[in-house]
Amino acid sequence: MANEQTNLVIVESPSKAKTIGKYLGPRYQVKACMGHLRDLPKSTMGVDFEHNFEPHYIPMKGKENVISDLKKAAKDSENIYLATDPDREGEAISWHLKELLGIPDDKTFRVTFNEITRNVVSKAIGEPRGIDYDLVDAQQARRILDRIVGYQLSPLLWKKVRRGLSAGRVQSVATRLVVDRENEIRAFVPQEYWSLDVLLQRVGKPGSFRARFYGDPKKRELKSEAEVAAVIASLERGAFSVASVKRTEKKRSPAPPFITSTLQQEASRRLNMTPKRTMAIAQQLYEGVDISGEGTIGLITYMRTDSTRLSDDALAAVQEFITSRYGQAYHNGAHRQFKTKNAAQDAHEAIRPSNVWLDPERISKDLSRDQYRLYKLIWSRFVACQMSNALYDAIAIEAVCGDHVFRANHQSLKFAGFTAIYEEGKDDEGEEVQSPLPDLTEGEPLSKTACEQEQHFTQPPARYTEATLVRAMEEKGVGRPSTYATIISTIQDRDYVIKKDKRLWPTPLGEVVNGLMVDRFNDIVDVEFTAGMEARLDQVEEGKLPWKQVLSDFYGDFSKELEAAEEALKDTRLKVPDEETDEVCELCGRNMVIKIGRFGRFLACPGYPECKNTKPIVERMPGRCPQCGSGMLKRKSKKGFAYYACERGAECGFMSWDVPTEFDCPVCGQSMFKKSGRGQMKPFCINEKCSNFLPEDQRGYRRKPAEAAKEAEAAPEAEAKPAKKPASKAKTAAKTRAAKKPAEKEETP
């Protein structure tokens, strides 16, 4: 009997399936594949070097039910539309689906959506294409390059540095950027310089202002107190007058609409979101949110892009919005088009709202807090980019005394333009705001009322924040829009880099591993080499270069470097120095050091074995406490088990064995949790009042709730010593077997 749902549409996520399903109607069945279903095996290299780098893909463990369900649905469907994300990885997922499900060519249709709205989805379904194998090959080349580096370098790190380490192709370059910056800071020699301000008063008229020494008359920097004293002495012998008064109108143009890197930077600066968190929230906005009166709609365009291009329809819509909401004067007049960088692929539009009329305040009640904040940022930046310039009345005054020139500047807002709704954030503090200047005329005499001098020293370059590291990688061509967030989270997960006071610091481990990489595998961590590899992958995507040639060219030199490194280091083991802290051991008074053990980083007394004192390091987790909304901390029980508690401690009392995540429940907006353990775990809601609530007995744990509660009662606020977690002989044997082979960590798409 014929099934009315004769067409199958496969997407990655359930939320995307839900949104698209509402648009297509009953003749289309929309199912989610939950990401990749096929990949290289984890237990072996999975690449046949003797047969031209032929990859061996296998179905992923844990996806058996999804694969079975999709195979059945595909068999019963007339046409199969592969609607994964519109990028290299999405194209590769579609190809893997076709191969894994055995879909014939005449039933395979590839569709992509730059935005998930009714019109765009309907149009895409009506205009399908075939799979772009150039995109697939580019993704295969990247995947295998990462596999080669990860699986062949990691065993060397295990033998020469520490067991359990891993190396990555692009992440190693990011680590080097952080280490190089730290070395620049250490090598920096401060240079002394001085500032000299004079307070000037009009003669016989009210009005005073401050001016700063500029030069005499050419620009000169005062480098010592003696030079300052000489200028001040000269001022005592002369008189001040106004040399020039320049009044101008200055314009400020808005920033371009967001691309992936600038969205991550701005969200980090203004919303304090990590790149990983930013992309997770952006994915939710792209895939669809239930909006009152509108249904489920995708709120933004695709969020992995390096293009600032905007469609004609979007430009027309935002022009109408600006003129109706703010007035004709606030629209730029002509549509602004922004120049895209030469290296940009320009495959997608910039990141923008799919419907500009859905302003953030109108739909705020339908969004979680983070969804609202990020949507407002994207919406505001897009609208502002098509608004008029901001206009300022600027005045610049030069006051002279003999040959010495002093300058004062001030500007005041004349017309707000785009600043009425948006101004771009800054990584560093801006200049000091100048006070308004009196209405002076050229030649007017002035009297000096005071001199103020101050000693300064040049500052070393600032350590990277997550935002500035993203910008550095983008500028240097390291990685691509889809990889920035993963790169930054990976180097922190591996303990090569840590974040302190919102800045990225290399760990001693990171510096030792980076030193080994620089000495023995300089190409891998060379910025220009890595950027060149990205360019070669772009050529594969464009069909200009065979993907296996890229692998062959890389592997020839890499294998020689690996062989030479193993020979040179055969009798060497590199020691990772202890990282000393300010924490004082209460037993012996020594400064404690950071150690890495079975359960991660912890504080230990360097006096071991005389003093065996240890302490846990408090680790802040993503998500918010479901009881009071405060932050969440990772703690350890007396038996060494990790649990998660509210940062307010006993004042709140919340704790959980489940791991808080950065994801919010789409129904109630509370932070979702996931099952502890390795690998990808599906987040779930623990709010019992929410329709999306997942009971404890369905979360996959063997531990009985009563046992967990008993352990929780015994868990103190802070533990003195991480204890060993009991393990059965079978588990111990399994871990021993796993320890004999390094796990792949370089999984960046």
N, C-alpha and C positions, 0 to 999 in steps of 0.2 A: 504494500500500500504506500503510495507516494506521501512523503512528508512535506508539509507546506514550507518548512524551513529548509529550502533547497540550497541556500548559500551559507557558507561558513566564513566568518571573519575572525582571524586570530590576532590578538594584541598581547602585550606583555602583562598588564596588571588588571585585577578585577575592577578597580575604579575606572580605568580607561574603558574596559568592556561595558561597564554600566552606562557610562556617558554615551558611547557610540551606539549601544543597543537601543537607547531611547530615540535616536535619530533615524535609524534604518528601518524599524518596523518588523512585523512578524515574518517576513520572507528571509530574514537574515538572523542567523544564530551567531552571537558574539561570545567567544571564549578566550580566556587568558592562559598563556603558556607559562606565566610566572618567570619570565626571563629566559636564560639559556636552558636548553634541554639536552644539549650535546656539547662535549668539550674534550680536550685532551685528558688522558687518564692522570690521576694524581700520583699513582704509585710508580710510574715509569716516565721516561722522557716523552714518549708518544710521538716522536719525530724520527723518521727513517733517513739518516744522513747518507746512507749508501744508495738510496733511490731518490735522489734529488729533493730531499727535505719533505718527503711525503708525510703528511700528518695522519695520525690514527685517532679518529674521534670515536667516543663511546657515549651511550646515554648516561646522564648524570644520576648518581645515586640519590634516592629520595624523591625522584620525579616520575617513578613508575606509574602511579595512578594518573597523573596529568597526561603522560604520553599515551596511556591506554585510552583515556577519555577522548583525546584529540584524534587518535587514529580511528576510533569508532565514528566520531562526528564527521571526519573527513571522508570516510567511506560512504556515508549516507548523504553527502552533499554533492550538489551538481557542480558548484564552483567554490574554490577556496581563495579567499582574499587574505594575503599576509600583510597586516597593517601594523608592523612593528615600527619603532621610532625612525625618523628620517635622517639617519646618520650611518656611518660605517658599521657600527656595532649592530644597529637595528637591521641593516641589510644582511649582515652575517647571520643574525638570529633567524631571519626569514629563510635564508638558504638552508640553514641547519634544519629548520622545520620541514622544508620541502623534502630534504633527503631522508630525514628520520621517519617522517610519516608516509614516505613513498608516494608523494603527490605527483601525478603525471604533469607534463608541461602544459597540456591543453586545458588543465583545470587550475593552473597556478596563476594568480594575479597579484601583483605587488601594488599596494597603495600606501601613500604617505600623507600625513596631515601636518601642516605647519601650525595649524591651530585646530582645536577640536570644537568646532561649532557646526550647527546643522548644515549651513550652506557649503562649507568647506568639505565636510565629510561626504555629503551627497555628491558633490562635484568629483571628489577623488574616486569614489566607488564607480562613478560613470566613466572615468578616464584612467583605467588601470594601465600598468606597464609590466614588463617582465622584470626579473631580478637583475640588478646591475652587478655583474660579476667582477667588474673592476673595483667596486666598493668592497665586495666580499674578499677579493684577493688582498686589498690593502689591509683589511682587518686581520686576515689570516697571517700576513707577513708580520704585523705588529705582535700578534699573539705568540707566534713561534719565536720571534726575536726575544720576547720577554721570557719565554719558556727556556730557551737556550741559556740566557744569562742567569736566570734564577736557579736552574737545576745544575749548571756546571760550575758556577762560582760559589754557591752555598756550601758544598762539601769542603772547599778550600778554607772558607771562613770557619767552619766547624773545627777543622784540624789545626788551624793556625791562630785562631782568636778565642772562640767560645762556642760550645755546642748550642744548637738551636738558632744560630744566626742565618740570615739570608741576604742576598744581594739582589738589587733590581736595576734594570737598565736606566729608566728615566728617574726613578727615585734616588739613585746614587748621585745623579747630577744635582738634584734639589738639595740633597744633604751636603754636597760640596759647596753649593752657594752659601749655605748657612755657616759651614766651617770656614770658608774663605772670608766671610764677613767678620767672624770672630777673630781670625788672625789679623785682619786689618785693624780691628779695634785694639788688639794687644800691641801691634807695632806702631800705633798712632802716637806721635809726639806732639803734645799741645803747643800751640804758638800763642804768645801773649799779644794782645792788642787792647787799645783803649778807646772809649767813646768820650766825646766832649760836647756837652750841651750848654747853650747859653740861654738865659731867660731875658727876653727883650721887651721893652716898654716903649709905647709911642710917646713922643715928646709933646706935652701939652694937651694930649688927647687920651681918652680912655682906650684901653685895649693892650693886651700883652700876649705873648706867645713864646713857645720854645722852638729853638732851631738847633740843628746838629752840625758839627764840623764836617765839611766836605773836602776841602783842599785849599791850596793857595797858589794860583787859583785851580790848577789841575788836581784831580782826585788824589788824595794821599791818605794812607792809613797810619794812624798813630800807634807805634809799636812799643813805646815805653813811657813810663811816668815822666821821664826827663823831657821827651818830646812834647808831652801835654803841658808841662810847666813852661816850656819855651813859648808855646802858642798863647797861653794865658798871660804871660808877661808882656807879650807883644800887644795883646788886646788892651792892656792897661794904658798903653801909650797912644791908642787911636780911638776913633769914634765910629759907631755903627751907622749904616744907612741902608735903605732898601735899594738893591741893585736892579731887581727885576720882579715883576708880578705877571705870572702867566695864568690866564683863565681859559680852560678848555672844557669841552663836553666829551666825556669818555663813555664808551659803549662796552658792555659785557654780553657776550653771546652765550647761549645755553650749551650745556654739554650734549654730546650725541646720545641717542637712545642706548639702552644697555646692550652689551654683548656679554657672553658668559663671564669673561674675566672681570669686566668692570662691575657687573652685578655682584660678584663675589667680593670684590674690594669694597664696594659701597655698603653692602650688607654687613661686612666685618666692621667697618668704621662707624656706621650709624646705628646698627641694630645689634652689634656684638654677636653676630652669628658666624659660626665657622663656615668655611666653604662647603663642607659636607652637609651641614644643616641647611644652608641656603639652597643647595641643589635638591635636597629632599623636599623642602617646602615648595620650591618652584615646580617640581614634578607633580605635586598634588594640584597646584593651580592649573597646570597645563592639562592634566588628565581629566579634571572635572570636579566641580563642587556643586552641591545642591543649593540653588538660590531660590528664595521665596518668590513665587510668581513667575519664575523663569524656567524652573526645572534644573536638571543637571547640565552644566555647561563648562567648557574649558575656558578659564579666565584669561590665560596669557598664551602667547605663541610659544613655539618650541624654544627651550631654554639653553640648548647647546648650540651656540652659533658664534662666529667671529665676524659677522657682517652687520654693518649699521644701516643697511638698505631698508626702506619702508615702502610698502605697496601703495599704489595710487588710491585704492579704496580707503586704506588707513589714513592717508594724508587728507583726503576729502572729508572723512568723518571727523577727524580731530579739528580741522578748520571750522566746520560747522559747530562743533562743541565749544571751541574757544570763543568764537564770535557771539554765540548765544549766551554763554555763561559769563564772560568777562567783558565783552564788547569788541568792536572791530579793531580798536587801537591796540589790543593785546595780541592780535595775530600778526605774524611776521609779514603777511602780505603774500609773498611767494613761498612755495613749499621749500623747506630746508632739506637739502640732500647732503649727507655727510660722507666724507671720503673714507673708503674702506682700505685698510692696510694692504700692501701688495701681496703679502703672504696669505691673506684671508681667502677662504674657499668660496665665500659668498653664495653658499648653497641655500641659505635660509634668510629670512628677514631678521632684523634686530628683535630683541625681546620687547614685547609691547602688550598692552591689554588687547584681547580679542574684540572687545566691545567697549570703546572709550566712554560710552554713556553709563556704563556700570561703574560709577565712581565709588571709591572705597567706603565712604560714609554710608552710602545707600545700602551696601550689602554687608556691612560690618557685622551685623547680628548673625549672619550665616557662616562667618569665617572664624577659625580659631585665632588666638592672639597673634601667633607667628604668621599665619596665613594673611591676616589683615595687614600686619606691618610690612611684609614683603610685597604684597600686592599694591599697597599704597606707594611704596618706593618705586615700583615699576611703572605704575600708572602716572605718578607725578613726573617722573623723568621723561616719559613719553610725551605727555601734554606740554611740558615746559620746552621741549626741544623744538616745538613749532610755534612758540610764542615770541613776542617782540623782544628785542634786546633791552636790557636794563640800562638806563641812562643816568650818568652821574655828573654833577658840576664839580670840576676839579680845579684846585688852585695850587700853584707852586710858587714859593717865594724864596728869593736869594737875598740874604743880608750879608754885607761885606764890612770888614774892618781892616783897612790896609789891603794886603794881598789875601787875607784869609776869607774864605767863603763858607757861609753857613746856610743850610737849606731847611725849609719847612714845607710840608705838604698836607693837604686835606681834601677829602672829597665827600660830597653829600648826595644822597639819592634824589634824583629828579623825577624818574619814572620807573616804577617797579618792574614792569615787563614780566619776564619769566620768573623772577625772584618772588613774585606774588605767591607761587605755589612750591617752588623747589630751588634749593641751592646745593651744589655738590659739596660733599664732605672733604676734609683734608686729613692727611696722615699726621701732619705736624701742626702745632699751633701757629696761627697766623701772626702777622706783624701787629705791633702795638697800635691801638686805635689813636689817631691824632685828634687833638682838640680843634674846634673851629678856629679859623684865623681871622684877625681883624681886617677891615677893608682898607688895605694899604695902597699907596701910590709909589711909583718909582721915584727915587731920589729923596724920599721922606726920611728925616733923621730918626734914629732910635737910640735909646739908652740901655745899657747893660745893667741888669739888677743882680745877676748871680751867674756863677759858672758851676756846672756839675760834671764831675769826671768819674769814670767807672772803669775798673780793670776787667777785662774779659780774656777768655782763652778759647781757642778754636776747639770744637767738639769732634770726637770721632764719628764715623758714620754710624747711623742708628742700626741696631739689630733689626732683622726682618720681623714684621708682623705677618700674619697669614695673608693679609691684603697686599702688602708690599712684595711678599714672595711670589704671589700670583702675578703681580705686575712684572716682576723681574723675569719670571719664566716666559710670560707672553712676549716681552721685549726681546728676549734672547732666542725665542723660537723653540723653547723646550716644552714638550708636551703639546696638547691640543685642548680645545675647550672642554671636551668630555673627560679629560684626565686630571685637570688641576686639583679638584677636590680630593680625588683618590690619592694622588701623589702626596699631598700635604698630610692627610690622615695616616697614610702608610708609614712615612718616616717617623711620625710620632708613635705609632703603634709598635714599631720595631725598637723603640727606645734609642734611636740615633739622634733624635731632636726632641726637646721638651719645650713646653710653653710656660713661661714665667712672666707675670705682669704683662700679659698680652704680647710678649716678644718671644721669638724662637731662639733657643740656645742649643748649641750642639752638646751632647753628652760626651764624657770621656770615651765611651764605647763608639759613638758616632765618629769621633776624631780618629780613633785607632783604625776603624774600618775604612774611613775615607783616606787615611794615609796609605793603607795597603793598596787601595784602588788606584790612587794617584801614582804610586810607585810602579805598580805592576800592570795596571789596566787603564792606562791614561786615556785611551780612546773612549772607554765606557763612560768616564766621568768628565770628558772634555765637552764643554758647552757647545762649541762650534761643530764638533763631530755629531753630537746628538741632534742639534738643529738641522744639520745636513741630512741626517737619517730621516727626520720628519719630512724634509723636502722630498726625499726619495719616495717615501710612502705616499706623499701627495701625487708624485708622478705615476705611481702604481694606480692610484684612484682615478687619475686622468687617462689611463690606458696607454701611457707613454713608456712604461718600464715593466718587464715581467717580474712578478713578485718573488719568484724563486731565485732570480738573479740577485736581488737585494740580499736574500738570505745567504747565498753562496759567497758574495763579496764580503759580507760581514764575518761569516764563520771562518773563512780562510785565515784572516789575521787574528781573530779572537782565539782560535784553537792554538795557534803558535804562542800567543801571550800566556795562555793558560798553562801550556806545557812548560814554558820558561819559568813561570812563577812557581810552579810546583817543584821544579828542580832547584831554584834559587832559595826556596824557603823550606827545603826538606828537613833541615835540622833546626828550624826556628819556630818558636811559639811566641806570639806577641802578647804582652801583658797589658791589660786595661787598668789604668790607674784608678784608685778609689776617688770618688767625688766627695770631698769634705763639705760638711754643712755647718751651720751655726748652732745646730741642736747639740746641747751638752749632755753627755752621759751622766745621769744622776748617781751612778754607782762609783765611777772613777774620775769623772771630771774631764775626760777627753772629748774633743769634738767628734761627733758621730759621722760616719760615712755612709753613702748610699751603696747598697749591695743589690744584686739581682738574683733572686732565688727561684724556687719552683713555682711560687705564687706571685712572682713579679718583684717590683722594687720595694725595698724596706731599709730602715735605718739600722745600722749595726755599729757596735763599738769597735774601733780599730785595735783595741787591746787584746783581742782574742788570741790565745785561749784563756789568758788570765781573767779577762772580763768578757762574759758572753751575753751582755745586754743587747737586746734588739727591740725595735719599735716599728709599728706600721707607718707607712706614709699615707696620709689622707688623700684620696683621689676623688676629684669632683666628677660627677657623672652628668650626662645629658638628661633632659626631662625635668619635671617639677614634682614635688611631693603632692600626691592626690588629696591629702588632708588639709594642707595649709598653703600650698603653692610655692613653698621655699625650695631651695636647691637640694639635690640629692648627692650623697657621699657614698663611696665604696668603702666598706670596712671588712674586718676579718674576725671570725669567732675564735674562741680558744683552740678549737680543733683545726684551725686554718681554713675554714670554709668562708667564702666571700658572701657577704650579704649587703643590702643596700638600705640606707637609713636617711631620714630627713636631717638636714644640716642643723636643725634646731635641737636635735637630740631628744632628751627626755621631755623637754617642753612640749614637743609635738607627739613623739612616741611612735611614729610610723616606721616600719621596717619591712623588707620583703626579700625573699630569696630570688625573686624574678628580677631581671636586669632592666632598669629604666632605659628608654630609648629616646631619640630625638623626634620620634613621630607622635603626632597627636591623633587621638581617636576622631574619625570623621563625624561621629554622632554627637559625643558629649564634649569634645575638645580637650579632655584630660590627656596627660602624657600616657603613652602606651608602654607596656613592658614586654619582655620576651623571655623565653626559657634560657637559663644559663647553659653554657657549654660552647664548644667550638662550632664553627660553620655558621651558615645563614639560618637564623631562627625567625619565624614569622611573628611579628608583634601582635599583641592582643590587649584588649581593654580589661582593667581590673575593677572598674567602677560598677558595683553591683546594681546601681540604679539605672545603668545605661543598657539599652537594647542590644548593644554590641558586646556586652560582658561575656567573658569566657570563664566558666567555673574552673576551680583549681584542679579537679579530677580530669579535666580535658586538656591540660597544658602539657601533658607528656612526661610528668615526673613519676618516678617510682617511689620517692619519699612520701610517706603518709603525712597529711596535714597536721596530725597530732604530734608527730615526731618533729616536724618543722617548727611548730609552735613552741615545743619544749626547748629546742636548741636556741630559738630566738630569745626566750626569756633568759637564757644563760649568757647571751652575747653582751659583753660590756661595751661602753661607749668607745673605749680605746684599748687595744690589746698590747701587752708588753712583748709578746713573742709569737711569731707565726709558727704554728705547730704543724706537724705532718698530717696530711689527710689520709685516713685509713683506706687501704685499697686491697682488693682481693688478689690472689695469686694470678688469676687470669688477667685482671686489669694491669697488674705490674708487668706481666709478660708482654701484653699488648703494647704498653708504653715503651718497653725496652726495644721491641721490634721497630716501633715508630721512630725511636731515637737513632736507629742505625741508618736512616735515610732522611736527608733534609727535606722538609716540606716546602713546596713551591710557594713563594710569597709574591712574586711579580705577576699579578693577575690584572694589571691595569688594562682596560679596554683600549 
